[in-house]
Amino acid sequence: MAYARYLTSGRHPLVARVLVNRFWMHHFGKGIVATPGDFGLQGARPSHPDLLDWLASDFMAGRWSLKRFHKRVMTSTAYRQALRVI
């Protein structure tokens, strides 16, 4: 029970990493971790672990603000380069 409380306390980085990966997947169509449902030993390794860690820590530092996170991603150079005019 103590571990469950720690995971959901807002201080554990795993929850932020999972959320950030899912948000990234929503914006880019592909997550930083290819297996969004499995961050354990059976799951895939992150393609860019430093980016995932930075985004997760920034998300936590931003008081878990989804608006702030989405704005940061959508104003990034990576997002602008990923857009295609059809």
C-alpha positions as CSV (number, residue, x, y, z in Angstrom):
1,M,0.0,0.0,0.0
2,A,2.9,2.3,0.8
3,Y,4.3,1.8,-2.7
4,A,0.9,2.6,-4.3
5,R,0.7,5.8,-2.3
6,Y,4.3,6.8,-3.3
7,L,3.5,6.1,-7.0
8,T,0.4,8.3,-6.9
9,S,1.9,11.0,-4.7
10,G,3.2,13.1,-7.6
11,R,6.8,12.6,-6.6
12,H,7.5,9.4,-8.4
13,P,9.0,9.9,-11.9
14,L,7.5,6.7,-13.4
15,V,4.0,8.1,-13.5
16,A,5.2,11.3,-15.3
17,R,7.2,9.3,-17.8
18,V,4.2,7.1,-18.7
19,L,2.0,10.2,-19.1
20,V,4.5,12.1,-21.1
21,N,5.1,9.2,-23.4
22,R,1.3,8.9,-24.0
23,F,1.0,12.6,-24.7
24,W,4.0,12.5,-27.0
25,M,2.4,9.6,-28.9
26,H,-0.8,11.6,-29.2
27,H,1.1,14.5,-30.9
28,F,3.5,12.6,-33.0
29,G,1.7,9.3,-33.6
30,K,4.6,7.3,-32.0
31,G,5.8,7.2,-28.4
32,I,9.3,7.7,-27.2
33,V,8.8,4.2,-25.7
34,A,7.2,2.0,-28.4
35,T,5.3,0.0,-25.8
36,P,3.2,2.6,-24.0
37,G,1.4,-0.1,-22.0
38,D,4.6,-1.7,-20.7
39,F,7.4,0.3,-19.1
40,G,8.7,-2.8,-17.4
41,L,11.4,-5.3,-18.3
42,Q,9.3,-6.8,-21.1
43,G,8.7,-3.4,-22.7
44,A,10.8,-1.6,-25.3
45,R,13.6,0.8,-24.3
46,P,13.0,4.5,-25.0
47,S,14.3,5.7,-28.3
48,H,15.4,9.0,-26.6
49,P,15.7,8.3,-22.8
50,D,17.2,11.7,-22.0
51,L,14.3,13.5,-23.7
52,L,11.8,11.3,-21.9
53,D,13.5,12.0,-18.5
54,W,13.7,15.8,-19.3
55,L,10.0,16.0,-20.4
56,A,8.9,14.0,-17.3
57,S,10.9,16.2,-14.9
58,D,9.7,19.4,-16.6
59,F,6.1,18.1,-16.5
60,M,6.5,17.5,-12.7
61,A,8.2,20.8,-12.2
62,G,5.3,22.5,-14.1
63,R,2.9,21.1,-11.4
64,W,1.6,18.5,-13.7
65,S,0.0,21.1,-16.0
66,L,-1.3,19.5,-19.2
67,K,-1.8,22.9,-20.8
68,R,1.8,23.8,-20.2
69,F,3.1,20.5,-21.5
70,H,1.0,20.6,-24.7
71,K,2.1,24.2,-25.3
72,R,5.8,23.3,-24.8
73,V,5.5,20.4,-27.3
74,M,3.4,22.2,-29.9
75,T,5.7,25.2,-29.9
76,S,8.8,23.0,-30.2
77,T,10.9,22.8,-33.4
78,A,10.4,19.0,-33.4
79,Y,6.6,19.5,-33.6
80,R,6.8,22.1,-36.3
81,Q,9.1,19.9,-38.4
82,A,6.8,16.9,-38.0
83,L,3.8,18.8,-39.4
84,R,3.0,18.0,-43.0
85,V,0.8,20.0,-45.3
86,I,-1.6,17.6,-47.1
